[in-house]
C-alpha cells in the first residue's frame, strides 16, 4: 500500500490506549504518551526544532520503514512514534504512522494520522489515497471516492490512485468506470497488477471472481494474452462460471485468435467442472498469484 479536521491523537478515541496497553509492554507505552503529550492543540503551533532533532527523527523514520518492510509493523510504529516526539511536523511521518495503524486494524487512529498529514501539507497526495483505502475497508464508499479523487487531483500520474478508484467503482458495480480507471493505471505503470499489493482493496462487496474477470478483460484489450488467461483462471478458481461472457465480450477480441486463448477456451468448461463439482484446485500456468 504513501479534513482539515484539527484533531490530535490525544483527542482520539481512548480505546487505542486500552488496546495497546494490553498488547505492548510498559516501555513502549512511554513512546505512545510521548506522541500524545507533544504538540496537541486545537491548532498546530510550530515550535523551533533543532537540526540534530530533525536528523535523529529522520534516522528513526528510516528504521521504521525498514521494520515495516520486514513486516514488523509494531516495531515500525514505535520507531515512528519516537520520531514524532522529535519532529511532529512531518507529513511523511504521519502518513507512515497511518499506514502502520491501518495494517494493524486501528482504522480510527489511522484516519487521524492521515488527516494530520493533510493538515501539515494539504498538497501531499498520499494520505488522501490512504484515507480513502481505510474508508473503503469500512464500506464508506462515497467518502472513500472523494478521497481517491482528491489524491488524483494532486497527482494524476500515480498509477495506484487510479487502481484504487477503479476498485471502488467495481464495488459499486460501475464496471465501465472501473475499467476506465484501471486502464489509466495500467498505462501509467504496466507492472501495476503484477505486484503482490495490487488490487488489495477489500470489503464485503464485489468478489474476487469479478475482480479477476475484469482484470482479464483489461489485459485482453491490451493484447496481453498470458496475463488475461492467468486472471481468467484465477476467476474460475474463485467461482467464475460464465464462459459465454468470455466468448461474447469484445474486450477479448484482440486475443481471440491467439492459440493460447483458443486452447484455454477449449479447457475452460472442464476447469469449471473440476472446480465446482470435484473441488480440485485449478492452478494457473504461472503459480505466482497476482
C-alpha positions as CSV (number, residue, x, y, z in Angstrom):
1,X,0.0,0.0,0.0
2,X,2.1,6.8,0.7
3,X,-10.3,17.0,6.7
4,X,-8.5,19.5,7.7
5,X,-10.0,18.4,11.0
6,X,-7.9,19.8,13.7
7,X,-7.5,16.6,15.6
8,X,-4.6,15.4,17.6
9,X,-4.1,11.9,18.9
10,X,-4.9,12.9,22.5
11,X,-8.4,13.8,21.4
12,X,-8.8,10.4,19.6
13,X,-10.8,7.6,20.9
14,X,-9.2,6.5,24.2
15,X,-9.6,2.9,23.0
16,X,-6.2,3.0,21.5
17,X,-4.6,3.3,24.9
18,X,-6.5,0.4,26.2
19,X,-5.7,-1.7,23.1
20,X,-2.0,-1.0,23.2
21,X,-1.8,-1.4,27.0
22,X,-3.0,-5.0,26.5
23,X,-0.5,-5.9,23.8
24,X,2.5,-3.6,24.4
25,X,5.0,-3.7,27.3
26,X,5.2,-0.6,29.6
27,X,8.4,0.8,27.9
28,X,6.6,1.0,24.6
29,X,3.7,2.9,26.2
30,X,6.1,5.6,27.1
31,X,6.6,6.4,23.5
32,X,2.9,6.5,22.9
33,X,2.5,9.0,25.7
34,X,5.4,11.0,24.2
35,X,3.3,11.2,21.0
36,X,0.2,12.3,22.9
37,X,1.8,14.9,25.0
38,X,3.7,16.8,22.3
39,X,2.0,19.3,20.1
40,X,-1.6,18.5,20.9
41,X,-3.6,21.7,20.5
42,X,-6.7,22.7,18.6
43,X,-4.4,24.4,16.0
44,X,-1.0,23.2,15.1
45,X,1.6,25.7,16.5
46,X,5.0,25.1,15.2
47,X,7.9,25.4,17.6
48,X,11.5,25.5,16.6
49,X,13.2,22.1,16.2
50,X,17.0,21.7,16.3
51,X,18.8,20.3,13.2
52,X,20.0,17.5,15.5
53,X,16.4,16.5,16.4
54,X,15.4,16.6,12.7
55,X,18.3,14.4,11.7
56,X,17.6,11.9,14.5
57,X,13.9,11.8,13.6
58,X,14.8,11.1,10.0
59,X,17.0,8.2,11.2
60,X,14.2,6.8,13.2
61,X,11.8,7.1,10.3
62,X,14.2,5.1,8.1
63,X,14.5,2.4,10.8
64,X,10.7,2.3,11.0
65,X,10.4,2.0,7.2
66,X,12.9,-0.9,7.3
67,X,11.0,-2.6,10.1
68,X,7.8,-2.2,8.1
69,X,9.4,-3.8,5.0
70,X,10.2,-6.8,7.2
71,X,6.5,-6.9,8.2
72,X,7.4,-5.9,11.8
73,X,4.5,-3.4,12.0
74,X,4.5,-2.8,15.7
75,X,8.3,-2.2,15.7
76,X,7.8,0.2,12.8
77,X,5.1,2.1,14.7
78,X,7.2,2.5,17.7
79,X,10.0,4.0,15.6
80,X,7.6,6.4,14.0
81,X,6.3,7.4,17.4
82,X,9.9,8.1,18.7
83,X,10.5,10.2,15.6
84,X,7.2,12.0,16.2
85,X,8.5,13.1,19.6
86,X,11.4,14.8,17.9
87,X,9.8,16.2,14.8
88,X,6.0,16.5,14.9
89,X,5.8,18.4,11.6
90,X,6.5,15.7,9.0
91,X,3.6,14.8,6.7
92,X,5.6,11.8,5.5
93,X,5.9,10.5,9.1
94,X,2.2,10.9,9.8
95,X,1.4,9.1,6.6
96,X,3.6,6.2,7.6
97,X,2.1,6.1,11.0
98,X,-1.3,5.9,9.4
99,X,-0.3,3.1,7.2
100,X,1.0,1.2,10.2
101,X,-2.1,1.8,12.2
102,X,-4.3,0.7,9.3
103,X,-2.2,-2.5,8.8
104,X,-2.9,-3.3,12.5
105,X,-6.6,-2.7,12.0
106,X,-6.8,0.6,14.0
107,X,-8.8,2.4,11.4
108,X,-9.8,5.4,13.6
109,X,-6.2,6.1,14.6
110,X,-5.0,5.6,11.0
111,X,-7.6,8.1,9.8
112,X,-6.5,10.7,12.3
113,X,-2.8,10.2,11.3
114,X,-3.7,10.7,7.7
115,X,-5.7,13.8,8.4
116,X,-2.8,15.2,10.5
117,X,-0.5,14.6,7.5
118,X,-3.0,16.5,5.3
119,X,-3.1,19.4,7.8
120,X,0.6,19.7,7.8
121,X,0.8,19.7,4.0
122,X,-2.6,19.8,2.1
123,X,-0.8,19.2,-1.2
124,X,0.8,15.9,-0.2
125,X,-1.4,13.4,-2.1
126,X,-0.6,10.1,-0.4
127,X,-2.6,10.4,2.8
128,X,-5.7,11.2,0.8
129,X,-5.3,7.9,-1.1
130,X,-4.6,6.0,2.1
131,X,-7.5,7.6,4.0
132,X,-9.7,6.5,1.0
133,X,-8.4,3.0,1.4
134,X,-9.3,3.0,5.1
135,X,-12.8,4.3,4.4
136,X,-13.1,1.7,1.6
137,X,-12.3,-1.1,4.1
138,X,-15.1,0.3,6.3
139,X,-17.5,0.4,3.3
140,X,-17.8,4.2,3.4
141,X,-17.7,4.2,-0.4
142,X,-18.9,7.8,-1.1
143,X,-16.4,9.2,1.3
144,X,-13.6,6.9,0.0
145,X,-14.3,8.0,-3.6
146,X,-14.0,11.7,-2.5
147,X,-10.5,11.0,-1.0
148,X,-9.3,9.0,-4.0
149,X,-10.4,11.8,-6.3
150,X,-8.5,14.4,-4.2
151,X,-5.4,12.3,-4.4
152,X,-5.7,12.1,-8.2
153,X,-6.3,15.8,-8.4
154,X,-3.0,16.4,-6.6
155,X,-1.0,13.7,-8.5
156,X,-2.8,12.4,-11.6
157,X,0.2,10.3,-12.7
158,X,0.2,8.0,-9.7
159,X,-1.0,4.6,-11.0
160,X,-2.0,3.2,-7.6
161,X,-4.5,6.1,-7.1
162,X,-6.4,5.2,-10.3
163,X,-6.2,1.5,-9.4
164,X,-7.8,2.1,-6.1
165,X,-10.6,4.3,-7.6
166,X,-11.2,1.6,-10.1
167,X,-11.6,-1.0,-7.4
168,X,-14.1,1.3,-5.6
169,X,-16.1,1.6,-8.8
170,X,-16.1,-2.2,-9.1
171,X,-17.6,-2.5,-5.6
172,X,-20.3,0.0,-6.7
173,X,-21.0,-2.1,-9.8
174,X,-19.9,0.8,-12.0
175,X,-18.0,-1.5,-14.3
176,X,-17.2,0.9,-17.2
177,X,-15.8,3.4,-14.8
178,X,-13.7,0.7,-13.0
179,X,-12.3,-0.4,-16.3
180,X,-11.5,3.2,-17.3
181,X,-9.6,3.9,-14.2
182,X,-7.7,0.6,-14.4
183,X,-6.7,1.4,-18.0
184,X,-5.3,4.7,-16.8
185,X,-3.4,2.8,-14.1
186,X,-2.0,0.2,-16.5
187,X,-0.9,3.0,-18.9
188,X,1.0,4.7,-16.1
189,X,2.6,1.5,-14.8
190,X,2.4,-1.6,-17.0
191,X,3.5,-3.7,-14.0
192,X,0.9,-2.4,-11.5
193,X,-1.1,-5.6,-11.4
194,X,1.8,-7.9,-11.1
195,X,2.7,-6.6,-7.6
196,X,1.6,-8.6,-4.5
197,X,-0.2,-5.5,-3.2
198,X,-2.1,-4.8,-6.4
199,X,-5.9,-4.7,-6.2
200,X,-5.6,-5.2,-2.5
201,X,-8.6,-3.2,-1.5
202,X,-11.2,-5.4,0.0
203,X,-14.7,-5.1,1.5
204,X,-17.9,-7.1,1.6
205,X,-18.9,-6.2,-1.9
206,X,-17.5,-7.5,-5.2
207,X,-15.9,-10.9,-5.1
208,X,-12.5,-11.9,-6.3
209,X,-14.0,-13.7,-9.3
210,X,-15.4,-10.3,-10.5
211,X,-12.1,-8.6,-10.0
212,X,-10.1,-11.2,-11.8
213,X,-12.6,-11.3,-14.7
214,X,-12.4,-7.6,-15.2
215,X,-8.7,-7.6,-14.9
216,X,-8.6,-10.3,-17.5
217,X,-10.7,-8.1,-19.8
218,X,-8.3,-5.2,-19.2
219,X,-5.2,-7.3,-20.2
220,X,-7.0,-8.9,-23.2
221,X,-7.9,-5.4,-24.5
222,X,-4.2,-4.5,-24.2
223,X,-3.3,-7.7,-26.1
224,X,-1.6,-9.4,-23.2
225,X,-2.8,-13.0,-23.7
226,X,-0.8,-14.6,-20.9
227,X,-2.0,-12.1,-18.2
228,X,-5.6,-12.4,-19.5
229,X,-5.6,-16.2,-19.3
230,X,-3.9,-16.2,-15.9
231,X,-6.6,-13.9,-14.5
232,X,-9.4,-15.9,-16.1
233,X,-8.0,-19.0,-14.4
234,X,-8.0,-17.1,-11.1
235,X,-11.5,-16.0,-11.7
236,X,-12.6,-19.6,-12.3
237,X,-10.7,-20.6,-9.1
238,X,-12.8,-18.1,-7.2
239,X,-16.1,-19.3,-8.7
240,X,-16.5,-17.6,-12.1
241,X,-18.6,-19.8,-14.5
242,X,-19.9,-17.6,-17.3
243,X,-17.9,-18.9,-20.2
244,X,-20.4,-17.3,-22.7
245,X,-19.5,-13.9,-21.4
246,X,-15.9,-14.5,-22.4
247,X,-17.0,-15.6,-25.8
248,X,-19.1,-12.6,-26.4
249,X,-17.3,-9.7,-24.8
250,X,-15.5,-7.6,-27.4
251,X,-12.6,-6.9,-24.9
252,X,-11.3,-10.3,-25.7
253,X,-11.3,-9.7,-29.5
254,X,-7.6,-8.7,-29.6
255,X,-6.5,-12.1,-28.3
256,X,-9.4,-14.2,-29.7
257,X,-7.3,-15.8,-32.5
258,X,-4.3,-16.5,-30.2
259,X,-3.7,-20.2,-30.0
260,X,-3.2,-20.0,-26.2
261,X,-6.5,-18.3,-25.8
262,X,-8.3,-20.8,-28.1
263,X,-6.8,-23.7,-26.1
264,X,-7.9,-22.0,-22.8
265,X,-11.5,-21.7,-24.0
266,X,-11.5,-25.4,-25.0
267,X,-10.4,-26.4,-21.5
268,X,-12.4,-23.7,-19.6
269,X,-15.6,-25.8,-19.1
270,X,-13.6,-28.7,-17.8
271,X,-11.8,-26.4,-15.4
272,X,-15.1,-25.1,-14.1
273,X,-16.5,-28.6,-13.6
274,X,-13.4,-29.6,-11.8
275,X,-13.6,-26.6,-9.6
276,X,-17.3,-26.7,-8.8
277,X,-18.1,-30.4,-8.8
278,X,-14.9,-32.1,-7.7
279,X,-13.3,-29.3,-5.8
280,X,-9.9,-29.8,-7.3
281,X,-7.7,-26.8,-7.4
282,X,-7.2,-25.1,-10.7
283,X,-3.6,-23.9,-10.9
284,X,-2.8,-21.1,-13.3
285,X,0.1,-21.7,-15.7
286,X,2.1,-19.2,-13.6
287,X,1.9,-20.2,-10.0
288,X,2.5,-16.6,-8.8
289,X,-0.8,-15.3,-7.7
290,X,-1.3,-11.6,-8.6
